[in-house]
């Protein structure tokens, strides 16, 4: 019986080996097919011959290995042998590929921590966006095999291109230099992520912010039964209508689900086998709250639970190399990133001094029991973690400075295709109109029917920073940053012509009239105001046809005739509601003014007044004079009290207001014409301001500033030469061309004493400023010590900022004080020598 069991076990093992060999053969066939089909570079990426690069300028460390590097390579070889012995079924590790000089380098030595001087590079998102924009993506030659080479970040930056491993090493070097706990990752990802295919992803500029779900109310344990409701026919109709609406919503949802199914990516036969490299940023340093991934191709951050990341083989930084021992059948969702946990991760360089045992012909159980002892030294003692630490790459910093940071994109332009969208980016000041980014939104997945175009601009003198063009409505909206001549904020138009549909928004805080928006078409112009002292918030003017004759008005062909003016006011709480006007309408053609007051408390109707300039009959003919000039309705009062004098005065005031309003509307029309004229001129002759990174312009401005400074100093010295410093003293002396020696000596002493006192006063003023600044700082520190326990984090930051500014002011004051004290004796003796050389005193004092 035991013999039969042994034979059955042997047969089962043979069948498993046959199956595994068949699977391996199929996988090898797939690999060869993929290598032939997908290994080529896409057509949109220009070909580049890496064998033709110039390595003569690289330092000797790129072309040879130091003794320490040779030791590390031996450790890596031994580590790899142990790894393949213990895990024969796993794929090979990415340990020591060759660099651009054909020299094997351990991957950790390729990571060069570098802190760049640009402020944008101090945060992870700035570094990631720079790497994704600056470099051109090259796919791996085969998506299933590791690359044979890994070039240094200096070469990758110089030629602005690389594969996922090159991207990751460069980004990791920058992140570690900026203080992040970052690691390069060798793993597996989806086809779309490996190939930088974002055609099924929504553009980040179009993503809606995630809605925070509202907490559902807890259902009470006991409820009262609702009473029976008697439904009317109308309620039944409403119910059927709601039912039809819900059915329509359900159908639309089903249609959307079908569309999403169509838009889903096709099945990938190599799912889980495609090699990819990305960056891991662990929590802790730089106040990173949670561990996350960065895809270097896009510069986007991803959660470690993201389904696009399908597994991890190893991670490394500039100090060590770790192999993942966890199960990745569920992707990266269940992985622990505690690299110090020897159960989950195996470090190549260990702090332990225990030597590594060489491979032996032990059994399967014995091999896996030794997995925890994968330490790193083959017969040369142990190697501690951190021995690979390198200093900051100065050459990398210099290369980025000379590579013109503002170029940003390869050949100045980058195009990214998204789901129903296309995003184009340009280097600032490359386009003559200042265009730096354009987003084209399409109605279909094939990107043939354009729905909307959004454009972003930089460095424009007219302050335009964004433009939206709706291809369906043919409306264009221009957005302006503060500083436009007319404080323009946004301008929506179909044609940039007067008396057409125009909507202009303004920065109302910068305008005297607090105008927020103005809307105009062929028949109306409406203005909206915010925060006015007279509580006006809407003014609307209606126009007649040009050239129409109107009673009591002169025909002006330049402007359209005004037919009606309407104004709306907010509530003024200092007045009673029935005396506070809410709306007034000037009916100019009818010579009538209609007033509506605000509603009184607990009233449903508002008080109104109709004021007439000339009473007319039903046919519009003027009637004889009559005292009836006002028809009013007083809410909540039945009395019809007529106060002719008060109504007459009110009518006169409103008549003046009407004239003033006409002038303001004409001013608004004129302003609209001027804005349109200026906007046309701005678009015809676009002017760009100097870029923030325009070093040539900065040098020119610096030279001009120095020349002006020298000119100003020459003018001041000439003024000093022309200044007669003895004049005040000679006037008191009554000088008439001659003086005695005694008078000359007294004159010199008085002049020197005055100049000495002036120098002492200057020192005293600076000393007082220094003492005042020190006193204020001490008082502020005492206040902070007393209230430290009650202060918020923001108040503490403000205090620290104040202290740094105060210390800077004190330091500058001390430097100025020391300089003044040091220069005072020199100035005094120089002035004394100048006095002795004065021709009016020289004959008595000499030139000593």
Buried (B, 14 or more C-beta within 10 A) or exposed (E): EEEEEEEEEEEEEEEEEEEEEEEEEEEEEBBEEBBEEBBEEEEEBEEBEEEEBEBEEBEEBBBEBEEEBEBBBBBBBBBBBBBBBBBEEEBEBBBBBBBBBEBBBBBBBBBBBBBBEBEEBBBBEBBBBBBBBBBBBBBBBBBBBBBEBBBBBBBBBBBBBBBBBBBBBBBBBBBBBBBBBBBBBBBBBBBBBBBBBBBBBEBEEBEEEEEEEEEEEEEEEEEEEEEEEEEEEEEEEEEEEEEEEEEEEEEEEEEEEEEEEEEEEEEEEBEEBBBBBBBBBBEEBBEBEEBBBBBBBBBBBBEBEBEBBBBBBBBBBBBBBBBBBBEBEEBBEEBEBEBEEBEBBBBBBBEBEEBBEEBEEEEEEEBEEBBEBBBBBBEEEBBBBEEBEBEBBEBBBEBBEEEEBBBBBBEBEBEBBBBBBBBBBBBBBBBEEBBBBBBBBBBEEEBEEBBBBBBBBBBBBBBBBBBBBBBEEEBBBBBBBEEBEBBBBBBBBEEBEEBEBBBBBBBBEEBEBBBBBBBBEEEBBBBBBEEBEEBBBBBBBBBBEBEEEEEEEEEEEEBBBBBBBBBBBBEBEEEEBBEBBBBBBBBBBBBBBBBBBBBBEEEEEBBBBBBBBBBBEEEEEEEEEEEEBBEBBBBEEEEEEEEEEEBBEBBEEBBEBBEEBBEBBBEBBEBBBEBBEBBEEBEEEBEBBEBEBBEEEEEEEEEEEEEEEEEEEEEEEEEEEEEEBBEEBBEEBEBEEEBEEEBBBBBBEBBBEEBBEEBEEBEEEBBEBBEEBBEBBEEBEEEBEEEEEEBEEEEEEEBEEBBEEBEEBBEEBBEBBEEBBEEBEEBBEEBBEEBBEBEBBEEBBEEE
